[in-house]
């Protein structure tokens, strides 16, 4: 193996296959985005635990669930909208007061 090939493999992000590499850097896979979105929602005290389900397809997050207050919905949307790799967020959550 040539020294150039070895050096390329040691560069940060070189050949990283978490998603696919583009000219501007690596992209996270849908599974990685979903895991991070789920983790963020779990840490947010404003979002009830296990009420919001996350699906990701080509970087687009879809949130499903039933919440009790509009503030919970807003918090969930804000939690996932700014994650690295997210190309959009679809809101399929419903607010139903008890």
N, C-alpha and C positions, 0 to 999 in steps of 0.2 A: 504494500500500500504506500502510495506516495505521501511525502510529508505534507503536501498541500491538502490532501483529503483528510488526513488526521487532524490538521489544524482547523479545518472547516467544521469537523464534528465537535470540536471543543468550544467553538464559539457559542455564546448564549443564544438560544433560539434557532441555531442552525439545524435544519432537518427536524424541527419540532413538529410532531404529528398529532397534537392535541386536537386540532381542527385541520386547517390547511394554512400553509404560509401564503401570504400575499406580498406584494411589493412593499407594503408599509409595516409589516410585522405579522406575528402569528395571530390566529383567530381561535377563540375558545370553542370547544365542541358544545353541542346542545346539552349534553349530559352535564358538562361542567357548569354551564350557565344555570341549568335547573337546580343543581346542587347548591350553588351559591345563592340563588334566589330563595330557595327553601330555608337555607341557613339564616339569611337576613330576616325573613318573615318570622322565624322562630325566636329570634332575639328581640324583636320589636314588641314591647309590652302593650302597645296600642292595638295590635292585631291578635285576636284570640287564637290560641293554639289549635292546630288541626282544622281550621275553618276554611283556609284558602289552599286550593290545589294548583300546582304549577305544571304547565306543559310548555315545551320549547320546540320550535321547528324553524330551522335556518336562522337562529338568532332572535326570532320573534317569540316573546313570552305571552302566553294566554293564561289569565287568572280566572279560576272558577271558585265559587263558594257562596255561602250564605252568611251575611254579617248582620249585626244588630244596630250599628250606628254608621252614619255617613263618614264620620271621622276615621273609622276603622278601614273603610274602603280607600280613602285618601292616603292613609298611612301605608297601606299595602302597595298601592300604585307607586308612591314615592320611593319605597324600599327597593323596588326592582327596576325602575325606569333608568336609573343611573349606573347600573352594573356594566362592567366592561364586556363588550361583545354583543350587547343587546341592540337589535335593530328596530324594535318596536314593541309595544305592549298592547294587547287586546284585553279589554275589561268585560268579563262575563260574570262578574260578581253581582249579587243581589242583596239589597238591604231590606231586611224584614224585622221590624220592631216587635218585641215580645209583649 
